[in-house]
Amino acid sequence: KLQFLYFIGGGKKKNRRGVGGNEIMDEASPPPSQQNLQATIQRLLDKSVPFVLTRYFALLFFALQFCLRVYYVQGFYVVAYALGIYLLKLLVLFVQPLVDPESEVKRCG
C-alpha cells in the first residue's frame, strides 16, 4: 500500500483533516532504507552502462537459466509465456520506426 501511495502521490506527503479537525499525515514516500536501496541499484546500473557486451551476456545467461528452470521443474509455463509475450512486444516496439516513412512521403508530396 505504501508503494502504491508513493507512485500515486508523486512522492509527496498528503495532508488531510481528521475527526475533530486534527491534521493527519499520510506517508507517501518510501522509507529511507528503500530509498537507499533504490539509489544503490541506480548507481550500479549507471556504472554498468559502458559494458554493453557484458550486459548482453548476463541477459543471455539469466534467460537461459530461466528456460532451464522451466524445463526441469516442469512448471511456470504461464509465467514464461507472459514473459515471452512481453519481451516480444518490447522487441517489436524497438524495431519499428517512430515515424512511418510512407505516411511522411504522402504528407510532404
C-alpha positions, 0 to 999 in steps of 0.5 A: 500500500505504501508503494502504491501511495508513493507512485500515486502521490508523486512522492509527496506527503498528503495532508488531510483533516481528521475527526475533530479537525486534527491534521493527519499525515499520510506517508507517501514516500518510501522509507529511507532504507528503500530509498537507499536501496533504490539509489544503490541499484541506480548507481550500479546500473549507471556504472554498468552502462559502458559494458554493453557486451557484458550486459548482453551476456548476463541477459543471455545467461539469466534467460537461459537459466530461466528456460532451464528452470522451466524445463526441469521443474516442469512448471511456470509455463504461464509465467514464461509465456507472459514473459515471452509475450512481453519481451516480444512486444518490447522487441517489436516496439524497438524495431519499428520506426517512430515515424512511418516513412510512407505516411511522411512521403504522402504528407510532404508530396 
